[in-house]
Amino acid sequence: MSEKNNLEFNLDNFKRMQSALNDLADLAELAEAENDEAVIGDVLEQLSSLQAEVKHGELEALLSGEVDANDAYLEACAASKDKMRELIRNERRLELCFEGFRFWDLRRWKADLNEPVYGISWNGNSYQKITVEERSYEDYMYCCPIPNSEILKYSNLIQNKGWK
């Protein structure tokens, strides 16, 4: 295989993987929205699809729609909208880790973002937990500021509350 063909093959794989990751994120968001609208049957189907994709590690399982909807834990969560929301959020946390979604999910859910960031101090054969950063988020920070260039373009547009 020539170097050019190998590069094209790797780019194709990357594009397919990126597409599958976007599908996973879309499935998780769809399940979350359907839960909020109380469409429990559809939520179970979306979560089953998400779990099947991750468990089998195959893109085809997600894209073909071949999933096992007989999951006792999912069925138990179907009785409570809040329990289902907790399950969906945990699935997003697990399946999309290291993909850059978590911070934005926490903001969208208006979760508490004022937790300190911890690290460790290592001295050779033991460690100590240390606080790396104290975070202080105000309520207005859940919405991003509108870029000033956009406010200048549109005279009726005003900045989100709290941002200057």
C-alpha positions in Angstrom: 0.0 0.0 0.0 1.4 3.3 -1.0 1.9 6.2 1.5 -0.9 8.2 -0.2 -3.4 5.3 0.0 -2.5 4.7 3.7 -3.1 8.3 4.5 -6.5 8.3 2.7 -7.5 5.1 4.5 -6.6 6.7 7.9 -8.5 9.9 7.0 -11.5 7.8 6.0 -11.4 5.9 9.3 -11.1 9.2 11.2 -14.2 10.6 9.4 -16.2 7.5 10.1 -15.2 7.6 13.8 -16.0 11.3 14.0 -19.4 10.7 12.4 -20.1 7.8 14.9 -19.1 10.1 17.8 -21.5 12.8 16.6 -24.2 10.1 16.3 -23.5 9.1 19.9 -23.8 12.7 21.1 -27.0 13.1 19.1 -28.5 10.0 20.5 -27.7 11.1 24.0 -29.2 14.5 23.4 -32.3 13.0 21.8 -32.8 10.7 24.8 -32.5 13.6 27.1 -35.0 15.7 25.2 -37.5 12.8 24.9 -37.2 12.2 28.6 -38.1 15.8 29.3 -41.1 15.4 27.0 -42.1 12.1 28.7 -41.7 9.9 25.6 -40.4 7.0 27.7 -40.6 4.3 25.0 -38.4 6.4 22.7 -36.0 7.2 25.5 -35.5 3.5 26.2 -34.9 2.9 22.5 -32.3 5.7 22.3 -30.5 4.5 25.4 -30.5 0.9 24.2 -28.9 2.1 21.0 -26.3 4.1 22.8 -25.4 1.2 25.1 -25.3 -1.3 22.3 -22.9 0.9 20.3 -20.5 1.2 23.2 -20.8 -2.4 24.5 -20.0 -4.0 21.1 -17.5 -1.4 20.0 -18.9 -1.6 16.4 -20.1 1.4 14.4 -22.5 -0.9 12.5 -24.6 -1.7 15.6 -25.5 1.9 16.0 -26.0 2.7 12.4 -28.0 -0.4 11.5 -30.4 0.0 14.4 -29.9 -3.6 15.6 -30.1 -3.2 19.4 -31.4 -5.2 22.4 -34.2 -3.3 24.1 -34.6 -5.8 26.9 -32.6 -4.2 29.7 -34.1 -4.6 33.2 -32.4 -1.5 34.6 -33.6 0.7 31.8 -37.1 -0.7 32.3 -36.9 0.1 36.1 -35.8 3.7 35.3 -38.8 4.1 33.0 -41.1 4.5 35.9 -39.5 7.8 37.0 -38.7 10.9 34.9 -36.1 12.0 37.4 -34.4 8.6 37.6 -34.4 8.4 33.8 -32.8 11.9 33.6 -30.1 10.8 36.0 -29.5 7.7 33.9 -29.3 9.7 30.7 -26.9 12.2 32.2 -24.7 9.4 33.5 -24.7 7.7 30.1 -23.5 11.0 28.5 -20.8 11.3 31.1 -19.5 7.8 30.5 -19.9 7.5 26.7 -18.7 11.0 25.8 -15.8 11.3 28.2 -12.7 13.0 26.9 -14.7 14.4 23.9 -15.2 18.0 25.2 -19.0 17.7 26.1 -18.9 17.5 29.9 -18.4 21.2 30.8 -21.1 22.3 28.3 -23.5 19.6 29.6 -23.0 20.8 33.2 -23.7 24.4 32.2 -26.8 23.4 30.2 -28.1 21.5 33.2 -27.2 24.4 35.5 -25.2 22.0 37.7 -23.0 23.4 40.5 -19.8 24.5 38.9 -18.2 26.0 42.1 -16.3 22.8 43.0 -12.6 23.2 43.4 -10.2 21.5 41.1 -8.0 19.0 42.9 -4.6 17.6 42.1 -1.8 15.8 43.9 1.5 16.7 45.3 3.9 13.7 44.9 7.1 13.5 46.9 8.5 10.2 45.7 6.6 7.5 47.6 3.5 9.3 48.9 1.1 11.9 47.8 -1.1 14.6 49.2 -4.3 15.9 47.7 -4.1 19.6 47.0 -6.4 22.3 45.7 -5.2 23.5 42.3 -7.9 26.1 41.6 -10.9 27.5 43.4 -13.8 28.2 40.9 -16.4 30.8 41.4 -19.2 30.8 38.9 -22.1 33.3 39.2 -25.6 32.5 37.9 -25.2 34.8 34.9 -22.2 32.7 33.7 -24.5 29.8 32.6 -25.1 31.9 29.5 -22.2 33.0 27.4 -21.5 36.6 26.6 -22.6 37.8 23.1 -19.5 38.9 21.2 -19.2 42.7 21.0 -18.8 42.6 17.2 -22.3 41.0 17.0 -23.8 43.7 19.3 -22.3 46.4 17.1 -23.8 44.8 14.0 -27.3 44.6 15.4 -28.6 47.6 17.2 -31.5 45.8 18.9 -29.3 43.1 20.4 -28.3 43.5 24.0 -25.7 41.8 26.1 -26.8 38.9 28.3 -27.3 39.9 31.9 -24.2 40.1 34.0 -21.8 40.4 31.1 -20.4 43.9 30.2 
